C-alpha cells in the first residue's frame, strides 16, 4: 500500500537553524527527494517557502508548499497586580527588559550584556534585565562572565521556566528583547504581542508583516541593540504605538487558523494556494 508523503519543515535544514548537528547532514542529503515525493509541504513563512523551492533540484514544488503561520500560545496575560508581583520577585520591583536566552550561545549573551551596559551607561536608569533558559549557578563559564560584569546587580537569571511561567514573566516586562541571530519561528514575539509588550528583535524571524510592530537590531551589533533599547525607553509614544500595532497584528495569528490550514492540507482539499475558508474551518 502506498501512503502519500507530507513534509513538515518548521525550520531550515541547512545547519543555520536549530536542527541538531546529527540531523543536519541527514536532512541535506534527502531534502530534495523528500520535497519532490511529498504531496504537501508545510512551511512557516514565505521566506522559508522560497528556500525550499531553491532546494528542490529544479522540481516544480511551489504549488505543493502551504505556508502555515505560527500561532501564539493560548495564555491570558498577567493583570496589573500580578505584574507588580513579578517585578518584585524577579527584578527588585523595577521595570525590566526580558530575554529568553535558552538557545543563545555565550557569544550572543555577551553581546546582549554589552548592549545592556551601553544602555545603563548612557541612560543611568534603574532598568533591570531578566533572562530565562540558562542557570549561571550550573554554567561555570556563564557564572565567571557575570562575576566580572559591571552591572551584574541589575541582571537577574530566572533559570529554565515552564512555557506558562515564561509567558507571564515576559508579559510583565517593559519590552521583550530577542536579538539572537538564528532563525526563529517568532512564537515568543506573538506571545509578547498577545500580552501587550513591545518587541526588539532581528529580521531573521519567520513572521511576515512585522513593519511598525517591532524594532529591529542587527545581529551581532551591541551598539545597534543598545540604540533600540534607549529609543524604546525614551520615546513613550513609540512604545505605546508598538504595543497597539503588535496587539492588532497578533490577532491574525491564531491557533485555530493555523490548525485549519494544516488539516486542509492533509486532506488535500484543493491546491495549497487555493484552500478555501470553509476547508480551513471544517
Residue frames relative to the residue before (quaternion, step in Angstrom):
aa qw qx qy qz dx dy dz
X 1.0000 0.0000 0.0000 0.0000 0.00 0.00 0.00
X 0.2852 -0.7540 0.5697 0.1602 3.56 -0.91 0.94
X 0.1636 -0.7763 0.6049 0.0682 3.54 -0.99 0.93
X 0.4662 -0.6770 0.4897 0.2907 3.59 -0.83 0.98
X 0.3130 -0.7675 0.5369 0.1573 3.54 -0.95 0.93
X 0.0938 -0.7552 0.6461 0.0581 3.52 -1.08 0.86
X 0.2117 -0.7739 0.5865 0.1104 3.57 -1.06 0.72
X 0.1480 -0.7750 0.6112 0.0623 3.55 -0.81 1.07
X 0.0073 -0.8241 0.5640 -0.0530 3.58 -0.51 1.20
X 0.0622 -0.8412 0.5367 0.0242 3.60 0.28 1.21
X 0.7989 0.0855 -0.0514 0.5932 3.59 1.14 -0.52
X 0.6382 -0.5457 0.3765 0.3913 3.53 -1.21 0.45
X 0.2839 -0.7540 0.5716 0.1554 3.53 -1.13 0.70
X 0.4849 0.6722 -0.4352 0.3516 3.60 1.09 0.64
X 0.6398 -0.5483 0.3239 0.4303 3.56 1.24 0.35
X 0.6191 0.5581 -0.3520 0.4259 3.60 1.23 -0.08
X 0.6539 0.4825 -0.3179 0.4885 3.54 1.22 -0.30
X 0.6886 -0.4795 0.3438 0.4217 3.57 -1.20 -0.50
X 0.3283 0.7338 -0.5253 0.2789 3.60 1.19 0.42
X 0.5003 -0.6716 0.4512 0.3083 3.58 -0.80 0.97
X 0.6194 -0.5883 0.3725 0.3627 3.55 -1.06 0.80
X 0.6359 0.5614 -0.3332 0.4116 3.57 0.99 -0.76
X 0.7264 0.4142 -0.2279 0.4988 3.56 1.21 -0.50
X 0.5364 0.6687 -0.4058 0.3170 3.59 1.13 -0.53
X 0.6627 0.4932 -0.3089 0.4713 3.60 0.96 -0.84
X 0.6134 0.5543 -0.3355 0.4516 3.57 1.04 -0.80
X 0.6894 0.4787 -0.2855 0.4627 3.58 0.87 -0.95
X 0.6540 0.5320 -0.3275 0.4265 3.58 0.89 -0.92
X 0.6780 0.5080 -0.2954 0.4415 3.59 0.94 -0.89
X 0.7979 0.3268 -0.1376 0.4875 3.58 0.99 -0.81
X 0.4344 0.7394 -0.4456 0.2568 3.57 1.25 -0.13
X 0.6719 0.5064 -0.3183 0.4368 3.60 0.77 -0.98
X 0.6766 0.4859 -0.2998 0.4651 3.59 0.88 -0.92
X 0.6449 0.5197 -0.3275 0.4546 3.58 0.97 -0.79
X 0.6494 0.5154 -0.3175 0.4603 3.58 0.96 -0.83
X 0.6697 0.5044 -0.2987 0.4559 3.58 0.99 -0.81
X 0.7159 0.4637 -0.2537 0.4562 3.58 0.98 -0.82
X 0.5988 0.6138 -0.3636 0.3640 3.59 1.07 -0.66
X 0.4204 -0.6733 0.5459 0.2683 3.54 -1.18 0.65
X 0.7853 0.0191 -0.0033 0.6188 3.58 1.10 -0.69
X 0.1613 -0.7725 0.6114 0.0579 3.56 -1.09 0.82
X 0.1919 -0.7890 0.5765 0.0914 3.57 -0.81 1.02
X 0.0182 0.7743 -0.6318 0.0329 3.54 -0.99 0.92
X 0.4867 -0.7018 0.4470 0.2660 3.59 -1.21 0.41
X 0.8134 0.1073 -0.0595 0.5686 3.63 1.17 -0.18
X 0.6284 -0.5213 0.4184 0.3978 3.55 -1.29 0.31
X 0.6005 0.5648 -0.3484 0.4460 3.56 1.11 -0.70
X 0.6850 0.4618 -0.2816 0.4881 3.56 0.94 -0.88
X 0.5849 0.5695 -0.3672 0.4458 3.59 1.11 -0.63
X 0.6630 0.4975 -0.3069 0.4678 3.58 0.90 -0.91
X 0.6219 0.5338 -0.3411 0.4604 3.57 1.05 -0.75
X 0.6731 0.4984 -0.3045 0.4536 3.60 0.86 -0.91
X 0.6092 0.5408 -0.3492 0.4631 3.59 1.03 -0.75
X 0.6729 0.5033 -0.2967 0.4537 3.58 0.98 -0.84
X 0.6999 0.4695 -0.2623 0.4700 3.60 1.20 -0.47
X 0.5650 0.6507 -0.3569 0.3605 3.59 1.29 -0.07
X 0.4566 -0.7192 0.4307 0.2980 3.60 1.24 0.36
X 0.7416 -0.4367 0.2255 0.4567 3.57 0.95 0.87
X 0.4949 0.6562 -0.4381 0.3641 3.60 1.21 -0.09
X 0.4687 -0.6872 0.4767 0.2843 3.62 -1.03 0.76
X 0.1127 0.8399 -0.5177 0.1174 3.59 0.14 1.26
X 0.4179 0.7526 -0.4505 0.2363 3.60 1.23 -0.24
X 0.7031 0.4751 -0.2777 0.4504 3.59 0.90 -0.88
X 0.6467 0.5119 -0.3267 0.4615 3.59 1.25 -0.22
X 0.6235 0.5664 -0.3331 0.4237 3.58 1.24 -0.33
X 0.1201 -0.7923 0.5977 0.0231 3.54 -0.69 1.16
X 0.2710 -0.7677 0.5621 0.1459 3.57 -0.63 1.13
X 0.0509 -0.7888 0.6120 -0.0256 3.55 -0.61 1.21
X 0.2894 -0.7850 0.5158 0.1844 3.62 -0.23 1.18
X 0.5263 -0.6185 0.4648 0.3528 3.60 -1.06 0.63
X 0.2539 -0.7634 0.5772 0.1401 3.56 -1.25 0.40
X 0.5203 -0.6260 0.4828 0.3229 3.54 -1.16 0.63
X 0.5607 -0.5720 0.4711 0.3695 3.53 -1.22 0.43
X 0.4817 -0.6712 0.4824 0.2911 3.56 -1.16 0.54
X 0.2363 0.7703 -0.5434 0.2358 3.53 0.40 1.33
X 0.3554 -0.6809 0.5871 0.2556 3.54 -1.26 0.46
X 0.4450 -0.7125 0.4652 0.2792 3.62 -0.72 1.00
X 0.5791 -0.5960 0.4188 0.3661 3.60 -1.11 0.56
X 0.4371 -0.6868 0.5199 0.2586 3.57 -1.12 0.71
X 0.7532 -0.4095 0.2607 0.4439 3.62 -1.29 0.15
X 0.6808 0.4840 -0.3065 0.4564 3.61 0.87 -0.87
X 0.6603 0.4975 -0.3138 0.4668 3.58 0.97 -0.83
X 0.6038 0.5576 -0.3585 0.4428 3.59 1.04 -0.70
X 0.6647 0.4925 -0.3057 0.4713 3.56 0.94 -0.87
X 0.6284 0.5292 -0.3317 0.4638 3.58 1.04 -0.76
X 0.6544 0.5093 -0.3080 0.4663 3.59 0.97 -0.85
X 0.6328 0.5215 -0.3302 0.4675 3.58 1.01 -0.76
X 0.6526 0.5066 -0.3124 0.4689 3.56 0.97 -0.86
X 0.6932 0.5023 -0.2759 0.4371 3.57 0.94 -0.90
X 0.8293 0.2697 -0.0942 0.4803 3.57 0.84 -0.99
X 0.8229 0.2285 -0.0841 0.5134 3.63 1.09 -0.54
X 0.5718 -0.6379 0.3691 0.3604 3.57 1.09 0.70
X 0.6717 -0.5242 0.2901 0.4357 3.56 1.12 0.67
X 0.6038 0.5760 -0.3417 0.4323 3.60 1.28 0.17
X 0.6161 -0.5073 0.4360 0.4159 3.55 -1.32 0.23
X 0.0377 -0.8197 0.5716 -0.0019 3.57 -1.10 0.63
X 0.3939 -0.6203 0.6164 0.2831 3.46 -1.39 0.46
X 0.2085 -0.7865 0.5724 0.1014 3.57 -1.06 0.78
X 0.0177 0.7884 -0.6145 0.0243 3.58 -1.03 0.84
X 0.2624 -0.7276 0.6152 0.1525 3.56 -0.94 0.97
X 0.0420 -0.8625 0.5023 -0.0459 3.56 -0.17 1.33
X 0.2420 0.8271 -0.4845 0.1501 3.57 1.20 0.40
X 0.7903 0.2970 -0.1575 0.5123 3.59 0.92 -0.84
X 0.4621 0.7059 -0.4344 0.3153 3.57 1.28 0.09
X 0.4397 -0.6565 0.5412 0.2876 3.55 -1.18 0.61
X 0.6433 -0.5065 0.3799 0.4304 3.58 -1.23 0.27
X 0.6100 0.5534 -0.3522 0.4446 3.59 1.04 -0.71
X 0.6655 0.4945 -0.3034 0.4696 3.59 0.97 -0.82
X 0.6355 0.5122 -0.3312 0.4735 3.58 1.04 -0.71
X 0.6177 0.5354 -0.3387 0.4660 3.59 1.02 -0.78
X 0.6565 0.5070 -0.3135 0.4623 3.59 0.93 -0.85
X 0.6361 0.5156 -0.3260 0.4725 3.60 1.03 -0.78
X 0.6689 0.4906 -0.3020 0.4699 3.60 0.93 -0.85
X 0.6089 0.5342 -0.3499 0.4706 3.60 1.07 -0.66
X 0.6530 0.5077 -0.3110 0.4680 3.58 0.96 -0.87
X 0.6536 0.5037 -0.3118 0.4710 3.57 0.97 -0.84
X 0.6121 0.5468 -0.3419 0.4576 3.61 1.07 -0.71
X 0.6569 0.5005 -0.3073 0.4727 3.57 0.92 -0.90
X 0.6296 0.5322 -0.3240 0.4641 3.56 1.01 -0.82
X 0.6901 0.4846 -0.2818 0.4577 3.59 0.81 -1.01
X 0.6545 0.5316 -0.3092 0.4398 3.57 0.96 -0.87
X 0.7467 0.4110 -0.2222 0.4735 3.57 0.92 -0.89
X 0.7485 0.3991 -0.2247 0.4796 3.58 0.96 -0.76
X 0.1722 -0.8182 0.5271 0.1521 3.59 1.15 -0.56
X 0.3719 0.7183 -0.4931 0.3203 3.57 0.96 0.91
X 0.5007 -0.6382 0.4850 0.3267 3.56 -1.31 0.15
X 0.2562 0.7825 -0.5204 0.2264 3.59 1.23 0.48
X 0.2485 -0.7687 0.5778 0.1161 3.54 -1.05 0.89
X 0.2698 -0.7197 0.6085 0.1973 3.56 -1.36 0.19
X 0.0692 -0.7950 0.6027 0.0018 3.59 -0.69 1.13
X 0.0630 -0.8048 0.5902 -0.0067 3.57 -0.85 1.02
X 0.1471 -0.7610 0.6238 0.1010 3.54 -1.20 0.59
X 0.6764 0.5498 -0.3514 0.3415 3.53 -1.34 0.14
X 0.7669 0.1808 -0.1392 0.5998 3.58 1.23 -0.26
X 0.2195 -0.7725 0.5851 0.1129 3.56 -1.20 0.54
X 0.3192 -0.7901 0.4868 0.1919 3.62 -0.29 1.19
X 0.5821 0.5854 -0.3863 0.4114 3.61 1.16 -0.38
X 0.7518 0.3325 -0.1998 0.5332 3.61 1.15 -0.51
X 0.6532 0.4438 -0.3028 0.5335 3.59 1.33 -0.05
X 0.3367 -0.7929 0.4712 0.1893 3.58 -0.09 1.31
X 0.6783 0.4961 -0.3054 0.4478 3.59 0.82 -0.96
X 0.6643 0.4959 -0.3002 0.4719 3.56 0.97 -0.87
X 0.6423 0.5290 -0.3218 0.4517 3.58 0.99 -0.80
X 0.6591 0.4982 -0.3053 0.4735 3.57 0.99 -0.83
X 0.6216 0.5422 -0.3368 0.4541 3.57 1.07 -0.72
X 0.7008 0.4722 -0.2721 0.4603 3.57 0.86 -0.93
X 0.5879 0.6089 -0.3651 0.3877 3.59 1.10 -0.66
X 0.7560 0.3425 -0.1920 0.5237 3.59 1.13 -0.60
X 0.4789 0.6834 -0.4324 0.3416 3.59 1.27 0.07
X 0.5211 -0.6913 0.4067 0.2918 3.57 -0.71 1.10
X 0.7892 0.2971 -0.1468 0.5171 3.58 0.91 -0.90
X 0.1895 0.8338 -0.5014 0.1324 3.57 1.15 0.63
X 0.6122 0.5640 -0.3486 0.4308 3.59 1.14 -0.52
X 0.7021 0.4359 -0.2520 0.5035 3.58 1.26 -0.38
X 0.6309 0.4896 -0.3337 0.5009 3.58 1.30 0.11
X 0.0590 -0.8149 0.5760 -0.0255 3.56 -0.74 1.10
X 0.1886 -0.7883 0.5797 0.0831 3.57 -0.79 1.07
X 0.2525 -0.7945 0.5383 0.1229 3.55 -0.53 1.17
X 0.4297 -0.7031 0.4624 0.3275 3.57 1.25 -0.25
X 0.7110 -0.4067 0.3222 0.4746 3.60 -1.27 -0.12
X 0.0544 -0.7980 0.6002 0.0001 3.58 -0.89 0.97
X 0.5891 -0.5329 0.4560 0.4013 3.54 -1.28 0.26
X 0.6699 -0.4930 0.3607 0.4220 3.57 -1.24 0.36
X 0.6668 0.5078 -0.2997 0.4557 3.59 0.93 -0.89
X 0.6793 0.4800 -0.2939 0.4709 3.61 0.89 -0.91
X 0.6337 0.5237 -0.3280 0.4653 3.58 1.04 -0.75
X 0.6331 0.5294 -0.3259 0.4611 3.57 1.02 -0.81
X 0.6833 0.4896 -0.2968 0.4531 3.59 0.88 -0.90
X 0.6386 0.5173 -0.3229 0.4694 3.57 1.05 -0.74
X 0.6482 0.4967 -0.3061 0.4893 3.57 1.02 -0.80
X 0.6624 0.5484 -0.3010 0.4122 3.58 1.04 -0.82
X 0.6872 0.4465 -0.2838 0.4979 3.59 1.24 -0.31
X 0.5018 0.6953 -0.3978 0.3263 3.58 1.32 -0.06
X 0.5627 -0.5613 0.4842 0.3658 3.54 -1.33 0.37
X 0.7606 -0.1483 0.1006 0.6240 3.55 1.14 -0.73
X 0.3755 -0.6823 0.5755 0.2497 3.55 -1.24 0.56
X 0.1363 -0.7915 0.5941 0.0439 3.55 -0.91 0.98
X 0.1025 0.7689 -0.6247 0.0899 3.57 -0.72 1.09
X 0.0501 0.8582 -0.5059 0.0709 3.58 0.26 1.29
X 0.4540 0.7284 -0.4323 0.2764 3.56 1.27 -0.04
X 0.5232 -0.7373 0.3603 0.2300 3.53 -0.91 1.04
X 0.5641 0.6276 -0.4038 0.3533 3.61 1.14 -0.33
X 0.6222 -0.5090 0.4320 0.4088 3.54 -1.33 0.26
X 0.0149 0.7939 -0.6076 0.0170 3.57 -1.07 0.66
X 0.5396 -0.6350 0.4475 0.3246 3.55 -1.14 0.58
X 0.4450 -0.7284 0.4339 0.2883 3.59 1.17 -0.33
X 0.3677 0.7484 -0.4945 0.2454 3.61 1.18 0.26
X 0.5986 0.5533 -0.3644 0.4503 3.60 1.12 -0.56
X 0.6296 0.5164 -0.3278 0.4791 3.57 1.09 -0.70
X 0.6382 0.5195 -0.3267 0.4648 3.57 0.98 -0.80
X 0.6448 0.5117 -0.3189 0.4698 3.58 0.99 -0.80
X 0.6376 0.5191 -0.3277 0.4655 3.58 1.02 -0.78
X 0.6361 0.5118 -0.3312 0.4730 3.59 0.94 -0.82
X 0.6454 0.5339 -0.3120 0.4484 3.55 0.97 -0.89
X 0.7238 0.4200 -0.2294 0.4971 3.59 1.10 -0.73
X 0.4890 -0.6771 0.4291 0.3439 3.61 1.24 -0.03
X 0.4846 0.6435 -0.4366 0.4006 3.58 1.05 0.82
X 0.4022 -0.7174 0.5045 0.2627 3.65 -0.78 0.92
X 0.2959 -0.7858 0.5340 0.0986 3.55 -1.19 0.67
X 0.0966 -0.7252 0.6777 0.0741 3.52 -1.22 0.77
X 0.1420 0.8030 -0.5597 0.1474 3.59 -0.61 1.09
X 0.5303 -0.5791 0.4838 0.3865 3.58 -1.27 -0.43
X 0.5866 -0.5852 0.4248 0.3646 3.56 -1.29 0.07
X 0.5478 0.6422 -0.3838 0.3745 3.62 1.20 0.34
X 0.4467 0.6524 -0.4930 0.3629 3.56 1.15 0.35
X 0.5339 -0.6413 0.4561 0.3092 3.55 -1.27 0.38
X 0.5013 0.6779 -0.4281 0.3252 3.59 1.21 -0.11
X 0.3092 -0.7414 0.5598 0.2034 3.61 -0.91 0.84
X 0.8458 0.2477 -0.1261 0.4554 3.54 -1.35 0.20
X 0.3321 0.7512 -0.5130 0.2495 3.60 0.73 1.01
X 0.3364 0.7439 -0.5075 0.2754 3.60 1.23 0.28
X 0.8421 0.1263 -0.1384 0.5057 3.57 -1.00 0.96
X 0.6558 0.4823 -0.3356 0.4739 3.60 1.20 0.36
X 0.7745 0.1517 -0.1096 0.6042 3.62 1.25 -0.30
X 0.3644 -0.6537 0.5956 0.2917 3.53 -1.37 0.15
X 0.2658 -0.7821 0.5472 0.1355 3.57 -0.97 0.87
X 0.0515 -0.7527 0.6549 0.0427 3.54 -1.21 0.68
X 0.5093 -0.6546 0.4616 0.3148 3.58 -0.97 0.80
X 0.4936 -0.6471 0.4847 0.3203 3.61 -0.92 0.83
X 0.8198 0.2439 -0.1778 0.4867 3.57 -0.97 0.81
X 0.6523 0.4816 -0.3095 0.4967 3.60 1.25 0.28
X 0.2216 -0.8193 0.5134 0.1263 3.64 0.10 1.24
X 0.6345 0.5385 -0.3435 0.4352 3.60 1.00 -0.74
X 0.6450 0.5087 -0.3205 0.4717 3.59 1.02 -0.79
X 0.6526 0.5005 -0.3152 0.4736 3.58 0.98 -0.81
X 0.6306 0.5273 -0.3341 0.4613 3.59 0.97 -0.81
X 0.6308 0.5423 -0.3300 0.4462 3.56 1.02 -0.78
X 0.6724 0.4767 -0.2956 0.4829 3.59 1.00 -0.78
X 0.6037 0.5401 -0.3531 0.4682 3.59 1.08 -0.66
X 0.6742 0.4848 -0.2895 0.4760 3.57 0.95 -0.86
X 0.6367 0.5461 -0.3272 0.4352 3.56 1.00 -0.83
X 0.7128 0.4418 -0.2699 0.4731 3.58 0.81 -0.97
X 0.6252 0.5341 -0.3315 0.4625 3.59 1.21 -0.49
X 0.7443 0.4280 -0.2242 0.4610 3.58 0.93 -0.88
X 0.7542 0.3690 -0.1907 0.5086 3.57 1.06 -0.76
X 0.2015 -0.8226 0.5223 0.1001 3.58 0.03 1.29
X 0.6259 0.5349 -0.3491 0.4476 3.60 1.04 -0.68
X 0.6209 0.5182 -0.3341 0.4841 3.60 1.07 -0.72
X 0.6507 0.5166 -0.3230 0.4531 3.58 0.88 -0.89
X 0.6705 0.4907 -0.3015 0.4677 3.60 0.89 -0.87
X 0.6387 0.5230 -0.3277 0.4595 3.58 1.04 -0.75
X 0.6395 0.5148 -0.3220 0.4716 3.58 1.00 -0.79
X 0.6336 0.5247 -0.3296 0.4633 3.58 1.01 -0.78
X 0.6756 0.4949 -0.2930 0.4612 3.58 0.88 -0.97
X 0.6963 0.4694 -0.2790 0.4659 3.58 0.83 -0.97
X 0.6546 0.5172 -0.3165 0.4516 3.58 0.99 -0.80
X 0.6355 0.5293 -0.3267 0.4575 3.57 1.00 -0.82
X 0.6696 0.4916 -0.2935 0.4731 3.57 0.96 -0.88
X 0.6713 0.4960 -0.3014 0.4610 3.59 0.93 -0.90
X 0.6437 0.5600 -0.3235 0.4090 3.57 0.98 -0.83
X 0.5905 0.6008 -0.3639 0.3974 3.57 1.15 -0.56
X 0.6490 0.5235 -0.3217 0.4485 3.61 1.19 -0.43
X 0.6623 0.4507 -0.3018 0.5169 3.60 1.29 -0.08
X 0.1410 0.8189 -0.5399 0.1344 3.56 0.22 1.23
X 0.5677 -0.5978 0.4508 0.3422 3.54 -1.15 0.67
X 0.6217 0.5528 -0.3384 0.4397 3.58 1.03 -0.77
X 0.6716 0.4937 -0.2997 0.4642 3.59 0.93 -0.90
X 0.6765 0.4947 -0.3021 0.4541 3.60 0.87 -0.92
X 0.6536 0.5053 -0.3117 0.4694 3.58 0.97 -0.85
X 0.6347 0.5370 -0.3285 0.4482 3.56 1.06 -0.74
X 0.6306 0.5260 -0.3303 0.4653 3.59 1.04 -0.73
X 0.6544 0.5035 -0.3143 0.4684 3.57 0.93 -0.87
X 0.6546 0.5199 -0.3109 0.4523 3.58 0.91 -0.92
X 0.6718 0.4922 -0.2969 0.4672 3.57 0.94 -0.90
X 0.6468 0.5224 -0.3240 0.4514 3.58 1.02 -0.75
X 0.6526 0.5131 -0.3118 0.4623 3.57 0.97 -0.85
X 0.6914 0.4723 -0.2745 0.4728 3.56 1.00 -0.83
X 0.3795 -0.7543 0.4653 0.2656 3.55 1.26 -0.25
X 0.3047 0.7754 -0.5006 0.2354 3.57 1.06 0.74
X 0.8322 -0.1126 0.0191 0.5425 3.53 0.16 1.31
X 0.6946 -0.4304 0.3596 0.4506 3.56 -1.35 0.05
X 0.5756 -0.6007 0.4250 0.3567 3.58 -1.08 0.70
X 0.6811 0.4767 -0.2988 0.4686 3.58 1.10 -0.51
X 0.7695 0.3197 -0.1706 0.5259 3.59 1.25 -0.21
X 0.2491 0.7741 -0.5427 0.2103 3.58 1.01 0.75
X 0.3807 -0.7625 0.4828 0.2013 3.55 -0.73 1.05
X 0.6356 -0.5250 0.3987 0.4018 3.58 -1.26 0.35
X 0.6348 0.5329 -0.3408 0.4437 3.59 1.01 -0.70
X 0.6306 0.5273 -0.3367 0.4594 3.59 1.07 -0.71
X 0.6393 0.5238 -0.3221 0.4617 3.58 1.06 -0.73
X 0.6982 0.4878 -0.2739 0.4468 3.59 0.94 -0.87
X 0.6638 0.5451 -0.3118 0.4063 3.58 1.05 -0.77
